[in-house]
Amino acid sequence: MLLILLSNLIVTSFLVGLIWFVQVVHYPIFQKVGKQEFHHFHTFHTLQTGKIVILPMLLELGLSILLVWEGHGIDYMLSTDNISENMAMRMGNFYSYSFIALSLTISLWILTAWIFVPLHGKLGNEKTGYDKEKMKKLVRRNWFRTILWSFRLLFLIYMMIETTNNIYM
């Protein structure tokens, strides 16, 4: 359980660092690129960013599912009276917390697929992609993803603190 939670924390930490870099540095650079170079710049950005984020995002999703699976095992263990009432009280929230963590991951995937992939598709259009309003929209909307990922990281830290306190108390 702790290994899966720690792995979640590590992968999410990487993704949060990356999204903050993209939000504060990289996306604002889009407006600094000239119209002539923008299509090539954006194509390069999309391909290279995809290579960097796909594996960690898949890991984050898989680890989030494993966390729920582990939480289910704890929930089952609690229901079979194989542990003390005190331990049951302290571990009872883990299953609920793991669902919240998974829900945050799924929300990030939905935001990415439904908002950011289409917006990058429009920006990647060779004829109409250079659009400063679309670039500004990308930065504004990406704040939601940045904040949501940051919240997920804080939530996982909280889960780690709660879990380790419950195990070692």
Number of C-alpha atoms within 10 A of each C-alpha: 15 14 9 15 20 16 17 24 22 16 19 23 19 14 21 21 14 16 21 18 13 17 20 13 11 15 18 15 12 21 17 10 14 11 14 10 10 21 20 13 15 21 17 12 17 15 10 11 13 11 11 12 15 11 12 17 18 13 16 22 22 14 22 25 19 18 26 21 16 19 22 17 14 18 18 13 13 18 12 8 10 10 11 9 11 9 13 18 11 15 19 15 16 21 20 13 18 24 18 17 25 21 16 20 23 15 15 19 17 12 16 15 12 10 14 17 13 12 17 18 13 16 23 20 14 14 9 10 19 23 15 14 10 16 19 15 12 20 18 13 14 21 15 13 21 22 14 17 23 19 15 23 23 15 18 23 17 13 21 17 11 15 19 12 12 15 11 6 8
